[in-house]
Amino acid sequence: MKPLKFTINIKAHSSYMYCGHLFFVLNSGELAYIPVNTIVEMLAENYPEYNNLIQIAFQRNDYLTNEQGRIFLGIDLVKTALINTWQKASEEMNFVIDLNEEDCTKIGIIPTSPVLDMRLYAMKIYLGTKQGLYEVDLNADNKYNFKPSLLEKRFDAKVTCLNAKSGEIIISCNSEGLFHGSIGNGNKKMMKEQLQVNQSEPAGRILTL
């Protein structure tokens, strides 16, 4: 089946989906987020005729592939109705919701703009800007809750590109070099520590033409 399309109207220039939440860098310079479930509920409320389809598509699509789903879809009338409704929605509908800043939870104001790159990894947000790298701990109370910390600066050079994998953050600073920082390798205690970047010794040099 074709994918369903939906549009979120919000005054933001960057977004990132992570752990069931959608994060925004708002045009006002603030970092904010909203649960994906809230967005789905707003879509379902705006389009009541597609309420069940929206919830199946965006919240319970795992149901389509498990044993219970297989049994229900084994009923020809049910399967035909689902396919026809989904096809009609995918071809004729562009679901739209309007989000205001007040709909989101604010984390804080980013001290500098624009944000050149954004990564979410290991319950942390990393923002690369012209003035350096900023970090937010999404699990500040260490209780597996979304309780973001304040934005804190971790690196001073201009950060144009970020990548995260295996407990390491790779930081591209153009001609100043390629740096990396460690946040631990799955060790719970280490993962609570702030990102450490060796600013005096680049991991490599980026060739510029």
ROSE-4610 file (N, C-alpha, C; in Angstrom, 1 decimal, always signed):
// ROSE-4610
residu = [M/M/M/K/K/K/P/P/P/L/L/L/K/K/K/F/F/F/T/T/T/I/I/I/N/N/N/I/I/I/K/K/K/A/A/A/H/H/H/S/S/S/S/S/S/Y/Y/Y/M/M/M/Y/Y/Y/C/C/C/G/G/G/H/H/H/L/L/L/F/F/F/F/F/F/V/V/V/L/L/L/N/N/N/S/S/S/G/G/G/E/E/E/L/L/L/A/A/A/Y/Y/Y/I/I/I/P/P/P/V/V/V/N/N/N/T/T/T/I/I/I/V/V/V/E/E/E/M/M/M/L/L/L/A/A/A/E/E/E/N/N/N/Y/Y/Y/P/P/P/E/E/E/Y/Y/Y/N/N/N/N/N/N/L/L/L/I/I/I/Q/Q/Q/I/I/I/A/A/A/F/F/F/Q/Q/Q/R/R/R/N/N/N/D/D/D/Y/Y/Y/L/L/L/T/T/T/N/N/N/E/E/E/Q/Q/Q/G/G/G/R/R/R/I/I/I/F/F/F/L/L/L/G/G/G/I/I/I/D/D/D/L/L/L/V/V/V/K/K/K/T/T/T/A/A/A/L/L/L/I/I/I/N/N/N/T/T/T/W/W/W/Q/Q/Q/K/K/K/A/A/A/S/S/S/E/E/E/E/E/E/M/M/M/N/N/N/F/F/F/V/V/V/I/I/I/D/D/D/L/L/L/N/N/N/E/E/E/E/E/E/D/D/D/C/C/C/T/T/T/K/K/K/I/I/I/G/G/G/I/I/I/I/I/I/P/P/P/T/T/T/S/S/S/P/P/P/V/V/V/L/L/L/D/D/D/M/M/M/R/R/R/L/L/L/Y/Y/Y/A/A/A/M/M/M/K/K/K/I/I/I/Y/Y/Y/L/L/L/G/G/G/T/T/T/K/K/K/Q/Q/Q/G/G/G/L/L/L/Y/Y/Y/E/E/E/V/V/V/D/D/D/L/L/L/N/N/N/A/A/A/D/D/D/N/N/N/K/K/K/Y/Y/Y/N/N/N/F/F/F/K/K/K/P/P/P/S/S/S/L/L/L/L/L/L/E/E/E/K/K/K/R/R/R/F/F/F/D/D/D/A/A/A/K/K/K/V/V/V/T/T/T/C/C/C/L/L/L/N/N/N/A/A/A/K/K/K/S/S/S/G/G/G/E/E/E/I/I/I/I/I/I/I/I/I/S/S/S/C/C/C/N/N/N/S/S/S/E/E/E/G/G/G/L/L/L/F/F/F/H/H/H/G/G/G/S/S/S/I/I/I/G/G/G/N/N/N/G/G/G/N/N/N/K/K/K/K/K/K/M/M/M/M/M/M/K/K/K/E/E/E/Q/Q/Q/L/L/L/Q/Q/Q/V/V/V/N/N/N/Q/Q/Q/S/S/S/E/E/E/P/P/P/A/A/A/G/G/G/R/R/R/I/I/I/L/L/L/T/T/T/L/L/L]
num = [1/1/1/2/2/2/3/3/3/4/4/4/5/5/5/6/6/6/7/7/7/8/8/8/9/9/9/10/10/10/11/11/11/12/12/12/13/13/13/14/14/14/15/15/15/16/16/16/17/17/17/18/18/18/19/19/19/20/20/20/21/21/21/22/22/22/23/23/23/24/24/24/25/25/25/26/26/26/27/27/27/28/28/28/29/29/29/30/30/30/31/31/31/32/32/32/33/33/33/34/34/34/35/35/35/36/36/36/37/37/37/38/38/38/39/39/39/40/40/40/41/41/41/42/42/42/43/43/43/44/44/44/45/45/45/46/46/46/47/47/47/48/48/48/49/49/49/50/50/50/51/51/51/52/52/52/53/53/53/54/54/54/55/55/55/56/56/56/57/57/57/58/58/58/59/59/59/60/60/60/61/61/61/62/62/62/63/63/63/64/64/64/65/65/65/66/66/66/67/67/67/68/68/68/69/69/69/70/70/70/71/71/71/72/72/72/73/73/73/74/74/74/75/75/75/76/76/76/77/77/77/78/78/78/79/79/79/80/80/80/81/81/81/82/82/82/83/83/83/84/84/84/85/85/85/86/86/86/87/87/87/88/88/88/89/89/89/90/90/90/91/91/91/92/92/92/93/93/93/94/94/94/95/95/95/96/96/96/97/97/97/98/98/98/99/99/99/100/100/100/101/101/101/102/102/102/103/103/103/104/104/104/105/105/105/106/106/106/107/107/107/108/108/108/109/109/109/110/110/110/111/111/111/112/112/112/113/113/113/114/114/114/115/115/115/116/116/116/117/117/117/118/118/118/119/119/119/120/120/120/121/121/121/122/122/122/123/123/123/124/124/124/125/125/125/126/126/126/127/127/127/128/128/128/129/129/129/130/130/130/131/131/131/132/132/132/133/133/133/134/134/134/135/135/135/136/136/136/137/137/137/138/138/138/139/139/139/140/140/140/141/141/141/142/142/142/143/143/143/144/144/144/145/145/145/146/146/146/147/147/147/148/148/148/149/149/149/150/150/150/151/151/151/152/152/152/153/153/153/154/154/154/155/155/155/156/156/156/157/157/157/158/158/158/159/159/159/160/160/160/161/161/161/162/162/162/163/163/163/164/164/164/165/165/165/166/166/166/167/167/167/168/168/168/169/169/169/170/170/170/171/171/171/172/172/172/173/173/173/174/174/174/175/175/175/176/176/176/177/177/177/178/178/178/179/179/179/180/180/180/181/181/181/182/182/182/183/183/183/184/184/184/185/185/185/186/186/186/187/187/187/188/188/188/189/189/189/190/190/190/191/191/191/192/192/192/193/193/193/194/194/194/195/195/195/196/196/196/197/197/197/198/198/198/199/199/199/200/200/200/201/201/201/202/202/202/203/203/203/204/204/204/205/205/205/206/206/206/207/207/207/208/208/208/209/209/209]
x = [+0.8/+0.0/+0.9/+0.4/+1.1/+1.1/+2.2/+2.3/+1.2/+0.8/-0.1/+0.7/+0.2/+1.0/+0.3/+1.2/+0.6/+1.7/+1.1/+2.0/+1.8/+2.9/+2.8/+3.2/+2.3/+2.7/+3.1/+4.4/+4.9/+6.1/+6.3/+7.4/+8.7/+9.3/+10.5/+11.3/+12.7/+13.5/+14.3/+14.2/+14.8/+13.9/+13.9/+13.2/+13.9/+13.6/+14.2/+13.3/+13.0/+12.2/+13.0/+12.7/+13.5/+12.7/+12.7/+12.1/+10.6/+9.9/+8.5/+8.2/+9.1/+8.9/+9.5/+8.9/+9.4/+10.0/+11.2/+11.9/+12.0/+11.9/+12.0/+13.0/+13.7/+14.4/+13.5/+12.8/+11.8/+12.5/+11.7/+12.3/+12.6/+12.0/+12.3/+13.6/+14.3/+15.6/+15.5/+14.3/+14.1/+14.1/+14.5/+14.5/+13.3/+12.4/+11.2/+10.9/+9.9/+9.5/+8.0/+7.4/+6.1/+6.0/+5.2/+5.1/+4.4/+4.9/+4.3/+2.8/+2.5/+1.1/+0.2/+0.7/-0.1/-0.4/+0.6/+0.3/-0.7/-0.6/-1.5/-2.9/-3.1/-4.4/-5.0/-4.1/-4.6/-5.1/-4.3/-4.7/-6.1/-6.2/-7.5/-8.6/-8.4/-9.5/-9.8/-8.8/-9.1/-9.8/-9.6/-10.1/-10.9/-12.0/-12.7/-13.2/-13.4/-13.8/-12.6/-11.4/-10.2/-9.6/-10.3/-9.8/-9.1/-9.8/-9.3/-8.1/-8.2/-7.1/-5.8/-6.0/-4.8/-4.1/-4.9/-4.4/-3.7/-4.3/-3.6/-2.3/-2.3/-1.2/+0.0/-0.3/+0.8/+1.0/+0.1/+0.3/+0.3/-0.5/-0.6/-0.3/+0.6/+0.9/+1.6/+2.1/+2.7/+1.6/+0.4/-0.8/-1.1/-0.7/-0.9/-0.1/+1.0/+1.9/+1.9/+1.2/+1.3/+0.2/+0.1/-0.9/-2.3/-2.7/-4.0/-4.4/-3.5/-3.8/-3.9/-3.1/-3.3/-4.6/-5.2/-6.5/-7.6/-7.5/-8.5/-8.5/-7.3/-7.1/-7.4/-7.6/-8.0/-9.4/-10.2/-11.6/-11.6/-12.1/-12.0/-12.6/-13.8/-14.5/-13.7/-13.0/-12.2/-11.0/-10.3/-9.1/-9.4/-10.5/-10.9/-11.3/-12.0/-12.4/-11.1/-10.2/-8.9/-8.1/-8.0/-7.2/-7.8/-9.2/-9.9/-9.8/-9.9/-9.9/-8.5/-7.5/-6.1/-5.7/-6.1/-5.8/-6.5/-7.7/-8.4/-7.7/-7.3/-6.6/-5.2/-4.5/-3.2/-3.2/-4.3/-4.4/-5.1/-6.0/-6.8/-6.5/-5.8/-5.7/-4.3/-4.1/-2.9/-3.3/-3.1/-3.5/-2.6/-3.3/-2.6/-2.9/-1.9/-2.2/-1.4/-1.9/-1.2/-0.8/+0.6/+1.1/+1.6/+1.2/+1.8/+2.9/+3.7/+4.8/+4.2/+3.0/+2.4/+2.1/+2.0/+1.6/+2.8/+4.0/+5.3/+5.8/+6.6/+7.3/+8.7/+9.0/+10.2/+11.3/+12.5/+13.7/+14.6/+14.7/+15.5/+15.8/+16.4/+16.8/+18.2/+18.4/+19.8/+20.5/+21.7/+22.4/+22.8/+23.0/+23.4/+22.7/+22.5/+21.9/+22.7/+22.5/+21.6/+22.2/+21.3/+21.8/+22.2/+23.5/+24.1/+23.9/+23.8/+23.5/+22.9/+22.1/+21.4/+21.4/+21.8/+21.7/+21.2/+20.3/+19.9/+20.4/+21.1/+21.7/+21.9/+21.6/+21.9/+21.2/+19.9/+19.1/+19.8/+20.5/+21.2/+20.8/+20.8/+20.6/+22.0/+22.5/+23.7/+23.4/+23.7/+23.5/+24.8/+25.0/+26.2/+25.9/+26.6/+26.4/+27.7/+27.6/+28.8/+29.7/+29.0/+29.8/+30.2/+29.9/+30.3/+29.2/+29.5/+28.6/+27.9/+26.6/+25.8/+25.1/+24.9/+24.4/+23.2/+22.2/+21.1/+20.9/+20.8/+20.5/+19.0/+18.5/+17.0/+16.6/+17.5/+17.2/+17.9/+17.7/+18.5/+18.3/+17.1/+16.9/+17.3/+17.8/+18.3/+17.2/+15.9/+14.8/+14.1/+14.7/+14.2/+12.9/+12.9/+11.8/+12.4/+11.5/+11.9/+11.9/+13.1/+13.3/+14.6/+14.5/+15.7/+16.4/+17.7/+18.5/+18.6/+19.3/+19.6/+20.6/+20.6/+21.7/+23.0/+24.0/+25.3/+26.3/+27.3/+28.3/+29.4/+29.8/+30.8/+32.0/+31.9/+33.0/+32.9/+34.1/+34.1/+34.1/+34.7/+34.8/+33.5/+33.5/+32.3/+32.1/+30.9/+30.5/+29.5/+30.0/+29.1/+28.5/+29.0/+28.4/+28.7/+27.7/+27.8/+27.4/+28.0/+27.6/+27.8/+27.0/+27.1/+26.9/+27.8/+27.7/+28.6/+28.2/+29.0/+29.7/+28.9/+29.3/+30.3/+30.4/+31.3/+30.6/+30.9/+30.4/+31.5/+31.3/+32.2/+31.8/+32.8/+32.5/+33.3/+32.7/+33.4/+33.4/+34.6/+34.8/+35.5/+35.2/+35.8/+37.3/+38.0/+39.4/+40.1/+39.3/+39.9/+40.1/+39.5/+39.7/+38.5/+38.7/+37.7/+38.0/+37.0/+37.2/+36.3/+36.5/+35.6/+35.5/+34.3/+34.1/+33.5/+33.7/+33.2/+32.1/+31.0/+29.9/+29.7/+30.8/+30.7/+30.2/+30.3/+30.0/+28.9/+27.8/+26.7/+26.8/+27.9/+28.0/+27.0/+26.1/+25.0/+25.7/+26.7/+27.3/+28.0/+28.7/+29.4/+28.5/+27.3/+26.4/+25.8/+25.9/+25.3/+26.4/+27.6/+28.6/+28.5/+29.0/+28.9/+29.9/+29.6/+30.5/+31.9/+32.9/+34.3/+34.9/+35.4/+36.0/+37.4/+38.4/+39.8/+40.0/+40.0/+40.0/+41.5/+42.4/+43.8/+44.4/+43.8/+44.3/+43.1/+43.0/+42.0/+42.2/+41.1/+41.2/+41.6/+41.5/+41.9/+41.8/+42.4/+42.3/+41.4/+40.5/+39.6/+40.3/+40.5/+41.1/+40.1/+40.5/+39.7/+40.3/+39.6/+40.1/+39.9]
y = [-1.2/+0.0/+1.3/+2.3/+3.6/+4.2/+5.0/+5.7/+6.8/+7.0/+8.2/+9.4/+10.5/+11.8/+12.7/+13.4/+14.4/+15.5/+16.7/+17.9/+18.6/+19.0/+19.7/+21.1/+22.1/+23.5/+24.1/+24.4/+25.0/+25.9/+27.0/+27.9/+27.4/+26.5/+25.8/+25.6/+25.5/+25.3/+23.9/+23.2/+21.9/+21.0/+19.7/+18.8/+17.4/+16.6/+15.3/+14.5/+13.2/+12.3/+11.3/+11.2/+10.3/+9.9/+8.6/+8.0/+8.4/+8.4/+8.7/+10.2/+11.1/+12.5/+13.2/+14.3/+15.1/+16.4/+16.6/+17.8/+18.8/+20.1/+21.2/+22.2/+22.8/+24.1/+25.2/+25.9/+26.9/+28.1/+28.8/+30.1/+31.1/+31.0/+31.9/+31.6/+30.5/+30.2/+29.2/+28.7/+27.8/+26.3/+25.5/+24.0/+23.5/+22.7/+22.2/+20.8/+20.2/+18.9/+18.6/+17.6/+17.2/+15.7/+15.0/+13.5/+13.2/+12.2/+11.8/+11.4/+10.8/+10.4/+11.6/+12.7/+13.9/+14.4/+14.3/+14.7/+13.8/+12.5/+11.5/+11.8/+12.1/+12.4/+13.7/+14.7/+15.9/+15.6/+14.7/+14.3/+13.6/+12.7/+11.9/+12.8/+13.8/+14.8/+15.7/+16.0/+16.9/+16.2/+14.9/+14.1/+12.9/+13.1/+12.0/+10.9/+11.2/+10.1/+9.1/+9.5/+8.6/+8.3/+8.5/+8.4/+7.0/+5.9/+4.6/+4.3/+4.8/+4.5/+5.2/+6.5/+7.2/+6.6/+6.1/+5.4/+4.1/+3.3/+2.1/+2.4/+3.5/+3.8/+4.3/+5.2/+5.9/+5.4/+4.7/+4.2/+2.7/+2.0/+0.6/-0.2/+0.3/-0.4/-1.8/-2.0/-3.3/-4.4/-3.9/-4.8/-5.5/-4.8/-5.4/-6.6/-6.8/-7.9/-9.0/-8.8/-9.8/-10.8/-11.8/-12.9/-12.5/-11.5/-11.1/-10.3/-9.5/-8.8/-9.8/-10.8/-11.8/-12.5/-12.7/-13.4/-12.4/-11.1/-10.2/-10.0/-9.8/-9.6/-10.8/-12.0/-13.2/-13.2/-12.2/-12.0/-11.1/-11.6/-10.9/-9.5/-9.4/-8.1/-7.0/-7.5/-6.6/-6.1/-7.1/-6.8/-5.8/-6.1/-5.3/-3.8/-3.7/-2.4/-1.6/-2.3/-1.6/-1.1/-2.0/-1.7/-0.5/-0.6/+0.5/+1.9/+1.8/+3.1/+3.6/+2.8/+3.2/+3.8/+3.1/+3.6/+4.9/+5.1/+6.4/+7.5/+7.2/+8.2/+8.6/+7.6/+7.8/+8.6/+8.5/+9.1/+10.5/+10.7/+11.9/+12.8/+12.3/+13.1/+13.6/+14.8/+15.2/+15.8/+14.9/+15.3/+16.5/+17.5/+18.7/+19.0/+19.3/+19.9/+21.2/+22.1/+23.4/+23.3/+23.4/+23.4/+24.9/+25.3/+26.5/+26.2/+27.2/+27.0/+26.5/+27.0/+26.7/+25.2/+24.5/+23.1/+22.2/+22.8/+22.1/+22.4/+21.5/+21.7/+22.3/+23.5/+24.2/+23.6/+23.4/+23.0/+24.2/+25.1/+26.3/+27.0/+28.2/+29.0/+28.6/+28.4/+28.1/+29.4/+29.5/+30.8/+31.4/+30.6/+31.1/+30.4/+31.0/+30.5/+30.8/+30.0/+28.9/+27.6/+26.6/+25.3/+24.6/+24.2/+23.6/+22.1/+21.5/+20.0/+19.7/+18.6/+18.2/+16.6/+16.1/+14.6/+14.3/+13.3/+12.7/+11.3/+11.1/+9.8/+9.5/+8.3/+7.9/+8.9/+9.3/+10.2/+11.5/+12.0/+13.3/+14.0/+15.3/+16.1/+16.8/+16.8/+17.5/+18.5/+19.7/+20.8/+21.4/+21.3/+22.0/+23.4/+24.4/+25.7/+26.4/+27.7/+28.4/+28.7/+28.7/+29.1/+27.8/+26.6/+25.4/+24.4/+23.4/+22.2/+22.3/+22.1/+22.2/+20.8/+20.5/+19.2/+19.4/+18.5/+18.5/+17.0/+16.8/+15.5/+15.3/+14.4/+14.2/+13.4/+12.7/+11.9/+12.5/+13.8/+14.5/+13.9/+13.3/+12.8/+11.3/+10.7/+9.4/+8.3/+8.7/+7.8/+7.4/+7.4/+7.1/+7.9/+9.1/+10.1/+11.1/+11.7/+12.9/+14.1/+14.4/+15.6/+16.3/+17.1/+17.6/+18.6/+18.6/+19.5/+20.8/+21.8/+23.0/+22.8/+23.6/+23.5/+23.9/+23.0/+23.3/+23.2/+24.1/+24.1/+23.1/+22.3/+21.2/+21.5/+22.3/+22.5/+23.8/+24.5/+25.9/+26.1/+25.2/+25.5/+25.4/+26.0/+25.9/+24.5/+24.0/+22.6/+22.5/+21.9/+21.8/+20.5/+19.4/+18.1/+17.2/+16.4/+15.5/+14.1/+13.1/+11.7/+11.0/+10.1/+9.4/+7.9/+7.1/+5.7/+5.0/+4.0/+3.2/+4.0/+5.0/+5.7/+6.9/+7.2/+8.2/+9.3/+10.5/+11.6/+12.1/+12.1/+12.6/+14.0/+14.9/+16.3/+16.9/+17.3/+18.0/+19.5/+20.0/+21.5/+22.1/+21.6/+22.0/+22.1/+23.2/+23.2/+23.1/+23.2/+23.1/+21.6/+20.7/+19.3/+18.5/+17.2/+16.3/+15.8/+16.1/+15.7/+14.6/+14.0/+13.1/+13.2/+12.8/+12.8/+11.5/+11.1/+9.9/+10.1/+9.3/+9.4/+8.0/+7.1/+5.8/+4.8/+3.5/+2.4/+1.5/+2.1/+1.3/+1.2/+1.7/+1.7/+2.8/+2.4/+3.4/+4.6/+4.3/+5.4/+6.3/+5.8/+6.6/+7.4/+6.8/+7.5/+8.8/+8.8/+10.0/+11.1/+10.8/+11.9/+12.7/+14.0/+14.9/+14.5/+14.9/+14.6/+15.3/+14.5/+15.0/+15.0/+16.2/+16.4/+16.9/+16.2/+16.6/+17.7/+18.9/+20.0/+20.3/+19.8/+20.1/+19.2/+18.0/+17.0/+16.5/+17.1/+16.6/+15.1/+14.4/+13.0/+12.9/+14.0/+14.0/+15.4/+15.6/+16.8/+16.6/+17.6/+17.5/+18.3/+17.7/+18.3/+19.3/+20.5/+21.5/+21.9/+22.0/+22.4/+23.9]
z = [+0.0/+0.0/+0.0/-0.6/-0.7/+0.7/+0.9/+2.2/+2.3/+3.6/+3.8/+4.0/+3.5/+3.6/+4.6/+5.4/+6.3/+6.4/+6.7/+6.8/+8.1/+8.7/+10.0/+9.7/+9.9/+9.8/+11.1/+11.2/+12.4/+12.0/+12.8/+12.5/+13.0/+12.2/+12.6/+11.4/+11.5/+10.4/+10.5/+11.6/+11.7/+12.5/+12.3/+13.1/+13.1/+14.1/+14.3/+15.2/+14.7/+15.5/+16.2/+17.5/+18.4/+19.6/+19.8/+21.0/+21.2/+20.1/+20.2/+20.3/+20.1/+20.2/+18.9/+18.6/+17.4/+18.0/+17.7/+18.2/+17.1/+17.5/+16.6/+17.0/+16.0/+16.3/+15.7/+16.6/+16.2/+15.6/+14.8/+14.2/+15.3/+16.4/+17.5/+18.2/+17.8/+18.4/+19.5/+19.8/+20.9/+20.4/+21.3/+21.1/+21.8/+21.1/+21.7/+21.2/+21.8/+21.4/+21.7/+21.0/+21.2/+21.0/+21.8/+21.6/+20.3/+19.6/+18.3/+18.5/+19.7/+20.0/+20.0/+20.5/+20.5/+19.1/+18.2/+16.8/+16.2/+16.4/+15.9/+16.4/+17.7/+18.2/+17.6/+17.3/+16.6/+15.2/+14.5/+13.2/+13.2/+14.1/+14.2/+14.5/+15.4/+15.7/+14.5/+13.7/+12.6/+11.4/+11.4/+10.3/+10.9/+11.5/+12.2/+11.3/+10.0/+9.1/+8.9/+9.1/+9.0/+10.3/+11.4/+12.8/+13.0/+12.7/+12.9/+12.0/+10.7/+9.8/+10.2/+10.7/+11.2/+12.3/+13.3/+14.4/+14.1/+13.1/+12.6/+11.9/+11.1/+10.3/+11.1/+12.1/+12.8/+14.2/+14.8/+16.1/+16.3/+15.5/+15.7/+14.4/+13.6/+12.3/+12.6/+13.8/+14.1/+14.2/+14.4/+14.5/+13.2/+12.1/+10.8/+10.5/+11.2/+10.9/+12.0/+13.2/+14.2/+14.0/+14.9/+14.7/+14.7/+15.6/+15.7/+14.4/+13.9/+12.6/+11.5/+11.4/+10.4/+10.4/+11.6/+11.7/+11.2/+11.6/+11.2/+9.7/+9.2/+7.7/+6.9/+7.6/+6.9/+6.5/+7.1/+6.7/+5.5/+4.4/+3.1/+3.2/+3.8/+3.9/+4.7/+5.8/+6.6/+5.8/+5.1/+4.4/+3.2/+2.5/+1.4/+1.8/+2.9/+3.4/+3.8/+4.5/+4.9/+3.7/+2.7/+1.5/+0.8/+0.6/-0.1/+0.6/+1.9/+2.7/+2.6/+2.8/+2.8/+1.4/+0.3/-1.0/-1.3/-0.9/-1.0/-0.3/+0.9/+1.7/+1.1/+0.7/+0.1/-1.2/-2.0/-3.3/-3.2/-2.2/-2.2/-1.1/+0.0/+1.2/+1.4/+1.9/+2.5/+3.9/+4.9/+6.2/+6.7/+7.3/+7.7/+9.2/+10.0/+11.3/+11.5/+12.2/+12.5/+13.9/+14.1/+15.4/+15.8/+17.0/+17.5/+18.5/+18.8/+19.7/+21.1/+21.4/+22.7/+22.8/+21.6/+21.6/+22.1/+22.0/+22.2/+23.6/+24.1/+25.4/+25.1/+25.7/+25.4/+26.2/+25.6/+26.4/+26.7/+25.8/+26.1/+24.8/+24.9/+23.8/+23.4/+22.1/+21.6/+21.5/+22.1/+22.2/+20.9/+19.8/+18.6/+17.4/+16.3/+15.2/+13.9/+12.8/+12.7/+13.3/+13.5/+13.8/+12.5/+12.4/+11.2/+11.1/+12.3/+12.3/+13.6/+13.6/+14.8/+14.9/+16.0/+16.2/+17.6/+17.6/+18.9/+19.1/+20.2/+20.4/+21.9/+22.3/+23.7/+24.7/+24.4/+25.2/+25.3/+24.3/+24.3/+23.0/+23.1/+21.8/+21.6/+20.4/+20.0/+18.9/+19.1/+18.2/+17.7/+16.4/+15.9/+15.4/+15.8/+15.4/+15.0/+14.6/+14.2/+15.5/+16.6/+17.9/+18.7/+18.2/+18.9/+19.0/+19.8/+20.0/+21.3/+21.3/+22.5/+22.7/+24.0/+24.4/+25.4/+25.2/+26.2/+26.6/+27.9/+28.4/+28.6/+27.8/+27.9/+29.1/+29.8/+30.9/+32.1/+32.4/+33.4/+34.8/+35.1/+36.4/+36.6/+35.5/+35.4/+35.8/+35.5/+35.8/+34.5/+33.4/+32.1/+31.8/+32.3/+31.9/+31.0/+30.2/+29.4/+30.4/+30.8/+31.7/+31.2/+30.1/+29.5/+30.4/+30.3/+31.1/+30.3/+30.8/+30.1/+29.0/+27.9/+26.9/+27.5/+27.2/+27.7/+26.6/+26.5/+25.5/+25.8/+24.7/+24.9/+24.1/+23.1/+22.1/+21.5/+21.3/+20.9/+19.4/+18.6/+17.1/+16.4/+15.2/+14.3/+13.9/+14.2/+13.9/+12.8/+11.7/+10.5/+10.2/+10.9/+10.6/+11.8/+12.2/+13.4/+13.0/+13.6/+13.5/+14.8/+15.1/+16.4/+16.2/+16.8/+16.7/+17.8/+18.4/+19.3/+20.4/+20.9/+22.1/+21.7/+20.4/+20.0/+19.1/+19.3/+18.5/+17.6/+16.3/+15.3/+14.9/+15.0/+14.9/+13.8/+12.7/+11.6/+11.8/+11.7/+11.9/+10.7/+9.5/+8.3/+8.4/+8.0/+7.9/+9.3/+10.4/+11.7/+12.1/+11.4/+11.6/+11.9/+12.1/+12.5/+13.9/+14.8/+16.2/+16.6/+17.7/+18.3/+19.8/+20.3/+21.8/+22.2/+23.4/+23.9/+24.9/+24.9/+25.9/+26.5/+26.4/+27.0/+25.9/+26.2/+25.3/+25.9/+26.2/+26.8/+28.3/+28.9/+30.4/+30.9/+31.8/+32.3/+33.0/+33.8/+34.5/+33.6/+32.6/+31.6/+30.8/+30.5/+29.6/+30.3/+31.6/+32.3/+32.3/+32.0/+32.0/+30.7/+30.8/+29.7/+28.6/+27.4/+26.3/+26.5/+26.3/+26.4/+25.0/+24.6/+23.3/+23.5/+22.9/+23.0/+21.9/+22.3/+21.4/+20.9/+21.6/+21.2/+20.1/+20.0/+19.0/+18.2/+17.0/+16.0/+15.7/+15.5/+15.1/+13.6/+12.9/+11.5/+10.9/+9.7/+9.0/+7.8/+7.5/+6.3/+5.2/+4.1/+3.0/+2.3/+2.1/+1.4/+0.1/-1.0/-2.3/-2.5]
